Amino acid sequence: MQDIGVRAMPSRAEDAAKCCADVIPCRLVGPNASIGIENMRTWRDIRGAYGRGRRALRRALLEPVLVGRPVLRDTVMNALAARGHLVLCELGDVRFFVDPSDRVVGAWLMWHGGWQRREIDTAVEVLSAAGRLAAKSVFVDVGAHIGTHTVYALRTGRFARAIAFEPEPRNASLLARNLAANGLADAALIVPKAAGAAPGTGVLHLHPRNTGAHSVDAPPSVDGQGFLKVPMVRVDSELEALGVAFAEIGLVWVDVEGYEPQVLDGLAGLINRSIPIAFEFTPSRYSRDTRQRLVASLARHYTTVHSLGRRDPTATVDTLAARETTDDVLIY
């Protein structure tokens, strides 16, 4: 695969300024105020400045149309993806290879410069303030996608290593590539399996436009037809098999597109020890009985829920039973 670097793009004003800067400076000289070319530039210099100015002007005019309109931008990105290209996003202290056809996480990284990093940083700050995050602990990422949250977590300096579960092969490949790109390949272990309540085999339905929305059992879109059979594991059992002591784990991050109740069932060994967990709470995908059972199970081992996405006031865990909106929450 080939990769294309992406950096912040200049605005129209910046491009216009470049155009003006590249025009050959002229001034009035002599008693008759005739126009002369400063420093007597050569014809080659004049042609070069004209070419630079023309290209900058063309970019200033066309870029807002091609990039600013989602339909046209997606067409360009899909064309790159169809040719096997990746885009490398250089974003300060992190860098990510992304699939240019991914309209959500990939698009946010390319055009907005990040994806939910504030949520990771907030979770670490909240747990640290509460005395619930030991130094140099283990970060467990369930539904790791291409590794944004694993990289962000390791970049906080509070985690010594990470275990990342990602069953979709292309995502897992990008996850490995992104760990290496950030110099973290030795700090993380990738488990290419899906998480659930019991070991076995499951069906992972693929979203045609959002590579972070693949889901087990339930198709994530009305037009998606792709699916894969993937190995399923209980996370607590898999961690034991890998020799990861539960006492070492500082935070478990779960993003599994509506499959949270089953994954949390498979985290019973950690939940029984009240290890902090952040997960996407999506009540619209749960039956009433499933939600009540989930909240009751969590309330037996945790006291507090902190809203990471909506930033609702911190509350007791049992209040999740009455919530109707999707939110990334931290329980501890």
C-alpha positions as CSV (number, residue, x, y, z in Angstrom):
1,M,0.0,0.0,0.0
2,Q,1.1,3.5,-0.6
3,D,0.6,6.3,1.9
4,I,0.0,10.0,1.4
5,G,1.0,12.5,4.1
6,V,-1.7,15.0,5.2
7,R,-1.0,18.2,7.1
8,A,-3.1,21.2,7.9
9,M,-4.3,22.9,4.8
10,P,-3.9,26.7,4.3
11,S,-7.0,28.8,4.2
12,R,-8.1,31.0,1.2
13,A,-6.6,34.0,2.9
14,E,-3.2,32.2,3.3
15,D,-3.3,31.1,-0.3
16,A,-4.1,34.6,-1.5
17,A,-1.2,35.9,0.6
18,K,1.1,33.4,-1.0
19,C,-0.2,34.6,-4.5
20,C,0.6,38.2,-3.6
21,A,4.0,37.3,-2.2
22,D,5.0,35.5,-5.4
23,V,4.0,38.3,-7.8
24,I,7.1,40.1,-9.0
25,P,7.3,43.3,-6.9
26,C,7.1,46.5,-9.1
27,R,7.6,50.1,-8.2
28,L,7.6,53.6,-9.7
29,V,11.2,54.8,-10.5
30,G,12.9,57.7,-12.3
31,P,11.6,61.2,-13.0
32,N,8.8,59.8,-15.2
33,A,7.7,57.3,-12.6
34,S,8.1,54.4,-15.1
35,I,7.6,50.8,-13.9
36,G,10.7,48.7,-13.4
37,I,11.3,45.2,-12.0
38,E,13.0,45.2,-8.7
39,N,16.5,43.7,-8.7
40,M,16.3,43.1,-12.4
41,R,14.9,39.5,-12.1
42,T,15.6,37.1,-15.0
43,W,12.8,35.8,-17.3
44,R,13.1,32.5,-15.5
45,D,12.4,34.1,-12.2
46,I,9.3,35.9,-13.6
47,R,8.0,32.6,-15.1
48,G,8.6,30.8,-11.9
49,A,6.8,33.4,-9.8
50,Y,3.9,33.4,-12.3
51,G,3.6,29.6,-12.1
52,R,3.6,29.6,-8.3
53,G,1.0,32.3,-8.1
54,R,-1.3,30.6,-10.7
55,R,-1.2,27.3,-8.8
56,A,-1.8,28.9,-5.5
57,L,-4.8,30.8,-6.9
58,R,-6.2,27.7,-8.5
59,R,-5.9,25.8,-5.2
60,A,-7.6,28.7,-3.3
61,L,-10.5,28.5,-5.8
62,L,-10.9,24.7,-6.2
63,E,-10.0,23.4,-2.8
64,P,-13.1,24.7,-1.0
65,V,-15.2,23.0,-3.7
66,L,-13.4,19.6,-3.8
67,V,-12.7,19.3,-0.1
68,G,-15.4,21.4,1.4
69,R,-18.3,19.5,-0.2
70,P,-18.6,16.0,1.3
71,V,-19.9,14.3,-1.8
72,L,-16.9,15.5,-3.9
73,R,-14.4,14.9,-1.1
74,D,-15.7,11.3,-0.5
75,T,-15.4,10.6,-4.2
76,V,-11.7,11.6,-4.1
77,M,-11.1,9.6,-0.9
78,N,-12.8,6.5,-2.3
79,A,-10.7,6.7,-5.4
80,L,-7.6,6.7,-3.3
81,A,-8.8,3.8,-1.3
82,A,-9.7,1.8,-4.4
83,R,-6.1,2.1,-5.5
84,G,-4.8,0.8,-2.3
85,H,-3.5,4.0,-0.8
86,L,-3.4,5.0,2.8
87,V,-3.2,8.5,4.2
88,L,-0.6,9.3,6.9
89,C,-1.9,11.9,9.4
90,E,0.8,13.8,11.3
91,L,-0.9,15.1,14.4
92,G,1.6,16.5,16.8
93,D,2.8,13.8,19.1
94,V,0.9,11.1,17.4
95,R,0.6,9.9,13.8
96,F,-2.0,7.5,12.2
97,F,-2.3,5.7,8.9
98,V,-6.0,5.7,7.9
99,D,-8.2,4.3,5.2
100,P,-9.2,7.3,3.2
101,S,-12.6,5.9,2.5
102,D,-13.5,5.7,6.2
103,R,-16.0,8.5,6.7
104,V,-15.9,8.7,10.5
105,V,-12.7,8.0,12.4
106,G,-10.5,8.3,9.3
107,A,-12.2,11.5,8.2
108,W,-11.9,13.1,11.6
109,L,-8.3,12.3,11.8
110,M,-7.7,13.7,8.3
111,W,-9.8,16.8,8.4
112,H,-10.1,17.6,12.1
113,G,-6.9,16.4,13.6
114,G,-8.0,13.9,16.2
115,W,-10.6,11.4,17.4
116,Q,-12.0,11.4,21.0
117,R,-8.6,12.1,22.6
118,R,-10.3,14.4,25.1
119,E,-12.2,11.4,26.4
120,I,-9.1,9.3,27.1
121,D,-7.4,12.3,28.8
122,T,-10.5,13.0,30.9
123,A,-10.8,9.4,32.0
124,V,-7.1,9.4,33.1
125,E,-7.5,12.7,34.9
126,V,-10.7,11.5,36.7
127,L,-9.3,8.2,37.8
128,S,-6.0,9.8,38.9
129,A,-7.8,12.4,41.0
130,A,-9.9,9.6,42.6
131,G,-6.8,7.6,43.4
132,R,-8.0,4.8,41.1
133,L,-5.2,4.6,38.6
134,A,-1.9,3.1,39.6
135,A,1.2,4.2,37.8
136,K,2.4,2.0,34.9
137,S,-0.7,-0.1,34.7
138,V,-2.1,-2.0,31.8
139,F,-4.6,-0.5,29.3
140,V,-7.1,-2.9,27.7
141,D,-8.8,-1.8,24.5
142,V,-11.7,-3.9,23.4
143,G,-12.8,-2.9,19.8
144,A,-9.5,-1.2,19.2
145,H,-10.2,-0.3,15.6
146,I,-7.0,1.3,14.1
147,G,-5.5,2.1,17.5
148,T,-6.4,5.7,18.2
149,H,-7.4,5.1,21.9
150,T,-4.5,2.6,22.5
151,V,-2.0,5.2,21.2
152,Y,-3.6,8.1,23.1
153,A,-3.7,6.0,26.3
154,L,0.0,5.1,26.1
155,R,0.9,8.7,25.3
156,T,-0.5,9.8,28.6
157,G,2.4,8.1,30.3
158,R,0.2,6.4,32.9
159,F,0.2,3.0,31.2
160,A,3.2,0.7,30.8
161,R,1.6,-1.4,28.1
162,A,-1.7,-2.2,26.3
163,I,-3.7,-5.2,25.2
164,A,-5.8,-4.4,22.1
165,F,-8.6,-6.6,20.8
166,E,-9.6,-6.1,17.1
167,P,-11.1,-8.9,15.1
168,E,-11.4,-7.2,11.6
169,P,-8.1,-8.0,9.7
170,R,-7.7,-4.7,7.8
171,N,-8.3,-2.7,11.0
172,A,-5.9,-5.0,12.9
173,S,-3.3,-4.4,10.2
174,L,-3.7,-0.6,10.5
175,L,-3.6,-1.0,14.3
176,A,-0.2,-2.7,14.1
177,R,1.0,-0.1,11.5
178,N,0.0,2.8,13.8
179,L,1.6,1.3,16.9
180,A,4.8,1.0,14.9
181,A,4.5,4.5,13.5
182,N,4.3,5.9,17.0
183,G,7.2,3.8,18.3
184,L,4.8,1.7,20.5
185,A,5.0,-1.7,18.8
186,D,6.8,-3.2,21.8
187,A,4.3,-1.7,24.3
188,A,1.1,-3.3,23.0
189,L,-0.1,-6.7,22.1
190,I,-2.8,-7.2,19.5
191,V,-5.4,-9.9,20.0
192,P,-7.1,-10.5,16.6
193,K,-10.4,-11.7,18.2
194,A,-13.8,-10.4,19.0
195,A,-15.0,-10.2,22.6
196,G,-18.2,-11.7,24.0
197,A,-19.8,-13.6,26.8
198,A,-18.5,-17.0,25.8
199,P,-15.7,-18.4,23.6
200,G,-16.6,-19.7,20.1
201,T,-17.2,-18.2,16.7
202,G,-19.3,-15.2,15.8
203,V,-20.3,-13.2,12.7
204,L,-18.9,-9.7,12.3
205,H,-21.0,-7.6,10.0
206,L,-19.0,-5.0,8.1
207,H,-20.1,-1.4,7.7
208,P,-19.4,-0.2,4.1
209,R,-18.4,3.3,5.0
210,N,-17.5,3.4,8.7
211,T,-14.7,0.9,9.5
212,G,-15.2,1.6,13.2
213,A,-18.9,0.5,13.1
214,H,-18.5,-3.2,12.3
215,S,-20.6,-5.1,14.7
216,V,-21.2,-8.7,16.0
217,D,-24.6,-10.3,15.3
218,A,-26.5,-7.2,14.1
219,P,-25.8,-5.6,10.7
220,P,-24.7,-1.9,11.3
221,S,-26.2,-0.6,8.0
222,V,-29.2,-1.3,5.7
223,D,-27.0,-1.5,2.6
224,G,-24.0,-3.4,4.0
225,Q,-23.6,-7.0,2.8
226,G,-20.1,-7.9,4.0
227,F,-19.5,-10.1,7.0
228,L,-16.7,-12.3,8.5
229,K,-16.7,-15.2,10.8
230,V,-14.4,-14.3,13.7
231,P,-13.1,-16.1,16.8
232,M,-14.9,-15.0,20.0
233,V,-13.4,-14.9,23.5
234,R,-14.2,-13.8,27.0
235,V,-11.8,-10.9,27.7
236,D,-11.2,-12.0,31.3
237,S,-10.2,-15.5,30.2
238,E,-8.0,-14.3,27.4
239,L,-6.2,-11.9,29.7
240,E,-5.6,-14.8,32.1
241,A,-4.2,-16.9,29.3
242,L,-1.9,-14.1,28.3
243,G,-0.6,-13.9,31.8
244,V,-2.0,-10.5,32.5
245,A,-2.8,-10.1,36.2
246,F,-6.1,-8.4,36.9
247,A,-4.4,-6.3,39.6
248,E,-2.1,-4.8,36.9
249,I,-5.0,-3.4,34.8
250,G,-5.8,0.3,35.2
251,L,-8.6,0.8,32.7
252,V,-10.6,-1.2,30.2
253,W,-12.0,0.7,27.2
254,V,-14.9,-0.9,25.4
255,D,-16.3,0.2,22.0
256,V,-18.3,-2.6,20.4
257,E,-21.2,-1.0,18.6
258,G,-24.1,-2.2,20.8
259,Y,-22.6,-5.5,21.9
260,E,-21.6,-4.0,25.3
261,P,-23.8,-6.2,27.5
262,Q,-22.2,-9.4,26.1
263,V,-18.7,-8.0,26.3
264,L,-19.2,-6.9,29.9
265,D,-20.5,-10.4,30.8
266,G,-17.1,-11.6,29.5
267,L,-15.4,-9.1,31.8
268,A,-16.9,-10.5,34.9
269,G,-13.5,-11.4,36.4
270,L,-12.5,-7.7,36.2
271,I,-15.9,-6.3,37.2
272,N,-15.8,-8.4,40.3
273,R,-12.6,-6.6,41.2
274,S,-14.1,-3.1,40.4
275,I,-11.5,-2.4,37.7
276,P,-12.5,0.9,36.0
277,I,-14.3,0.5,32.7
278,A,-15.2,3.0,30.0
279,F,-17.7,2.0,27.4
280,E,-20.2,3.3,24.9
281,F,-23.6,3.1,26.6
282,T,-26.2,2.7,23.9
283,P,-29.6,2.2,25.5
284,S,-31.5,2.3,22.2
285,R,-29.8,-1.0,21.3
286,Y,-30.6,-2.8,24.6
287,S,-33.9,-4.4,25.6
288,R,-35.4,-3.2,28.8
289,D,-34.5,-6.4,30.6
290,T,-30.9,-6.3,29.2
291,R,-30.4,-2.7,30.4
292,Q,-31.8,-3.4,33.9
293,R,-29.6,-6.5,34.3
294,L,-26.5,-4.6,33.0
295,V,-27.0,-1.7,35.3
296,A,-27.7,-3.9,38.3
297,S,-24.6,-5.9,37.7
298,L,-22.4,-2.8,37.5
299,A,-24.0,-1.2,40.5
300,R,-23.0,-4.1,42.6
301,H,-19.3,-3.4,42.0
302,Y,-19.1,0.3,41.1
303,T,-20.3,3.5,42.7
304,T,-19.7,6.3,40.2
305,V,-20.5,7.1,36.5
306,H,-18.7,9.9,34.8
307,S,-19.9,11.2,31.4
308,L,-17.0,11.4,28.9
309,G,-18.9,12.3,25.8
310,R,-21.9,14.4,26.8
311,R,-20.2,15.7,29.9
312,D,-23.3,15.2,32.1
313,P,-22.8,15.7,35.8
314,T,-21.1,12.8,37.6
315,A,-23.7,10.5,39.2
316,T,-24.2,7.1,40.8
317,V,-24.1,4.1,38.6
318,D,-27.7,3.2,39.1
319,T,-28.8,6.4,37.2
320,L,-27.8,4.6,34.0
321,A,-31.1,2.8,34.2
322,A,-33.0,6.0,33.4
323,R,-30.7,7.3,30.6
324,E,-32.0,7.3,27.1
325,T,-29.1,8.8,25.1
326,T,-25.9,7.2,23.9
327,D,-22.9,8.3,25.7
328,D,-19.3,7.2,26.5
329,V,-19.2,6.7,30.2
330,L,-16.5,5.8,32.8
331,I,-17.5,3.7,35.8
332,Y,-15.4,3.3,38.8
